[in-house]
Amino acid sequence: MVMILYSYFRSSCSWRVRLVLALKDIQYEYQPVNLLSGDQLADEYGSVNPMNQVPSLEVDGKVMTQSMSIMEFLEETYPKPSLLPDDPFQRAKVREICELIGSGIQPVQNLAVLKRVAALAGDEARRRWGREAIERGFGALEPILAASAGTCCVGDTATLADCCLVPQVFNASRFQVDMSQFPTISRVHGHLETLEPFQAAHFSRQPDCPPELR
């Protein structure tokens, strides 16, 4: 398969997909889309992704969008190593964590929402909005992970849940969230940071990351 990933280095949704690609050792072409410059709003990219968002994944000329559907596609197409547990309850738990982050936290503090908050109420309100959205979501996620985590979100093997967690913890650091409130999230994140695929997918190692952020 020939794969092209349309990505922005600091997009948490793109980061999730990069993590799956890294964990499964899938080769792909990286096509940067600069969200701050408005590349996603250009007609050319709109023909790829009508929502004008990243990521998009082109596979042999066919395009799919939305990070979770892309991640599930990669799991089904490249089943080894599996990023979903064999046990049905644990599989559901992985998807629960993914949905909590992907639907309950990230969209509330994404770039488009924050720009709108800033336009209506100013930069300080934007920062407070982002921080409070993450703290509220992590307040729900912490007890879930306390019950499910080993070294990773669910047990001791990296899953799709871990691919969602790492970018969201980075967002928390950007909004100066006090992570001492969330010891399990912090512990799991600390372990994941030591794994080579998670290092390879980090924003600082992407070709469109500015030199000063590497």
C-alpha positions as CSV (number, residue, x, y, z in Angstrom):
1,M,0.0,0.0,0.0
2,V,1.1,3.6,-0.8
3,M,0.2,5.8,2.1
4,I,0.2,9.6,2.4
5,L,-0.5,11.2,5.8
6,Y,-1.7,14.8,5.8
7,S,-0.6,16.0,9.2
8,Y,0.4,19.0,11.3
9,F,3.3,18.4,13.7
10,R,1.4,19.6,16.8
11,S,-2.1,18.3,15.9
12,S,-3.1,15.8,18.6
13,C,-5.4,14.0,16.2
14,S,-2.5,13.6,13.7
15,W,-0.2,12.6,16.5
16,R,-2.5,9.7,17.4
17,V,-2.3,8.4,13.8
18,R,1.4,8.8,13.7
19,L,1.7,6.7,16.9
20,V,-0.3,3.8,15.4
21,L,1.8,4.0,12.2
22,A,5.0,3.9,14.4
23,L,3.8,1.1,16.6
24,K,3.0,-1.0,13.6
25,D,6.1,0.1,11.7
26,I,4.1,1.2,8.7
27,Q,5.9,3.3,6.1
28,Y,4.2,6.4,4.7
29,E,4.8,9.7,3.1
30,Y,4.4,12.8,5.3
31,Q,2.4,15.7,3.8
32,P,2.5,18.8,6.1
33,V,-0.6,20.9,6.4
34,N,0.2,24.1,8.4
35,L,-2.9,24.9,10.5
36,L,-1.6,28.2,11.7
37,S,-1.0,29.4,8.1
38,G,-4.4,28.2,7.1
39,D,-3.3,25.5,4.6
40,Q,-6.3,23.4,5.7
41,L,-8.7,26.1,4.4
42,A,-7.3,26.0,0.8
43,D,-9.5,24.6,-1.9
44,E,-6.9,22.1,-2.8
45,Y,-6.9,20.5,0.7
46,G,-10.7,20.9,1.0
47,S,-11.0,18.5,-1.9
48,V,-9.0,16.0,0.3
49,N,-10.8,16.7,3.5
50,P,-14.1,18.6,3.3
51,M,-14.0,19.4,7.0
52,N,-10.7,21.2,6.5
53,Q,-9.1,19.3,9.3
54,V,-6.1,17.0,9.8
55,P,-5.3,14.1,9.7
56,S,-6.3,12.7,6.4
57,L,-4.8,9.4,5.2
58,E,-4.6,8.6,1.5
59,V,-4.2,4.9,0.8
60,D,-3.6,3.8,-2.8
61,G,-5.5,6.9,-4.0
62,K,-8.4,6.5,-1.6
63,V,-8.8,9.1,1.2
64,M,-10.1,8.6,4.7
65,T,-10.5,11.2,7.5
66,Q,-11.1,11.4,11.3
67,S,-8.4,10.0,13.5
68,M,-10.3,7.2,15.2
69,S,-11.6,5.8,11.9
70,I,-8.1,5.9,10.5
71,M,-6.7,4.2,13.6
72,E,-9.3,1.4,13.4
73,F,-8.6,1.0,9.7
74,L,-4.9,0.5,10.4
75,E,-5.7,-1.9,13.2
76,E,-7.8,-4.0,10.9
77,T,-5.4,-3.8,7.9
78,Y,-2.2,-4.3,9.9
79,P,-3.4,-6.6,12.7
80,K,0.1,-7.2,14.1
81,P,1.1,-6.0,16.6
82,S,-2.5,-5.6,17.8
83,L,-3.4,-2.4,19.5
84,L,-6.6,-3.8,20.9
85,P,-6.7,-6.5,23.7
86,D,-8.2,-9.9,23.1
87,D,-10.5,-9.7,26.0
88,P,-13.8,-8.0,25.0
89,F,-14.2,-6.0,28.2
90,Q,-10.7,-4.6,27.9
91,R,-11.2,-3.8,24.2
92,A,-14.3,-1.8,25.2
93,K,-12.2,-0.1,27.9
94,V,-9.6,0.9,25.3
95,R,-12.4,2.4,23.1
96,E,-13.9,4.1,26.1
97,I,-10.7,5.9,26.9
98,C,-10.2,6.8,23.2
99,E,-13.7,8.3,23.1
100,L,-13.3,10.2,26.4
101,I,-10.2,11.9,25.0
102,G,-11.2,12.1,21.3
103,S,-14.8,13.2,21.9
104,G,-14.9,14.6,25.5
105,I,-11.7,16.5,25.8
106,Q,-9.8,17.3,22.6
107,P,-12.6,18.9,20.6
108,V,-13.5,21.3,23.4
109,Q,-10.0,22.8,23.4
110,N,-9.0,22.4,19.8
111,L,-7.6,25.3,17.7
112,A,-10.9,26.4,16.1
113,V,-12.7,26.5,19.4
114,L,-9.9,28.4,21.1
115,K,-9.8,30.9,18.4
116,R,-13.5,31.5,18.8
117,V,-13.2,31.9,22.5
118,A,-10.3,34.4,22.1
119,A,-12.4,36.4,19.6
120,L,-15.3,36.6,22.0
121,A,-13.5,37.0,25.3
122,G,-9.8,37.5,24.9
123,D,-6.6,35.5,25.2
124,E,-6.8,35.0,29.0
125,A,-10.3,33.5,28.6
126,R,-8.9,31.2,25.8
127,R,-6.1,29.9,28.1
128,R,-8.5,29.4,31.0
129,W,-11.0,27.6,28.7
130,G,-8.4,25.2,27.5
131,R,-7.0,24.5,30.9
132,E,-10.4,23.9,32.5
133,A,-11.5,21.7,29.6
134,I,-8.5,19.4,30.1
135,E,-8.8,19.4,33.9
136,R,-12.4,18.4,33.7
137,G,-11.7,15.6,31.3
138,F,-8.6,14.3,33.2
139,G,-10.7,14.4,36.3
140,A,-12.9,11.7,34.7
141,L,-10.0,9.8,33.1
142,E,-7.9,9.5,36.2
143,P,-10.2,7.0,38.1
144,I,-10.8,5.0,34.9
145,L,-7.0,4.6,34.4
146,A,-6.5,3.9,38.1
147,A,-8.7,0.8,37.6
148,S,-7.4,-0.3,34.2
149,A,-3.8,0.7,33.9
150,G,-0.6,-1.3,34.3
151,T,2.3,0.4,32.7
152,C,0.0,1.4,29.9
153,C,-3.6,2.7,29.9
154,V,-5.1,-0.8,29.8
155,G,-2.7,-3.4,31.2
156,D,1.0,-3.5,30.2
157,T,0.8,-3.3,26.4
158,A,0.3,-0.2,24.3
159,T,-3.1,0.2,22.7
160,L,-5.1,2.8,20.8
161,A,-5.9,4.3,24.2
162,D,-2.2,5.2,24.7
163,C,-2.0,6.7,21.3
164,C,-4.8,9.1,22.3
165,L,-3.4,9.8,25.8
166,V,0.1,11.0,24.9
167,P,-0.9,14.0,22.7
168,Q,-3.5,15.0,25.2
169,V,-1.0,15.1,28.0
170,F,1.2,17.4,25.8
171,N,-1.9,19.7,25.4
172,A,-2.2,19.7,29.2
173,S,1.4,20.9,29.5
174,R,0.7,23.7,26.9
175,F,-2.2,24.9,29.1
176,Q,-0.1,24.6,32.3
177,V,-2.3,22.0,33.9
178,D,-1.0,20.8,37.3
179,M,-0.5,17.1,36.5
180,S,0.1,16.3,40.2
181,Q,-3.7,16.0,40.4
182,F,-3.5,13.0,38.0
183,P,-0.9,10.6,39.2
184,T,-2.0,7.6,37.2
185,I,-2.2,9.6,34.0
186,S,1.3,11.0,34.7
187,R,2.8,7.6,35.6
188,V,1.5,5.9,32.4
189,H,2.6,8.9,30.3
190,G,6.0,8.7,31.8
191,H,6.4,5.1,30.8
192,L,5.1,5.7,27.2
193,E,7.7,8.4,26.7
194,T,10.4,5.9,27.1
195,L,9.2,3.7,24.2
196,E,10.9,4.2,20.8
197,P,7.7,4.4,18.7
198,F,6.3,7.1,21.0
199,Q,9.6,9.0,20.6
200,A,9.5,8.6,16.8
201,A,6.0,10.0,16.6
202,H,6.7,13.0,18.9
203,F,5.9,16.4,17.4
204,S,9.5,17.5,17.7
205,R,10.7,14.8,15.3
206,Q,8.2,15.6,12.5
207,P,9.6,17.3,9.3
208,D,7.3,20.3,9.7
209,C,8.3,21.1,13.3
210,P,10.2,24.4,13.4
211,P,13.9,24.1,14.4
212,E,13.3,26.1,17.6
213,L,10.8,23.5,18.9
214,R,12.9,20.4,18.2
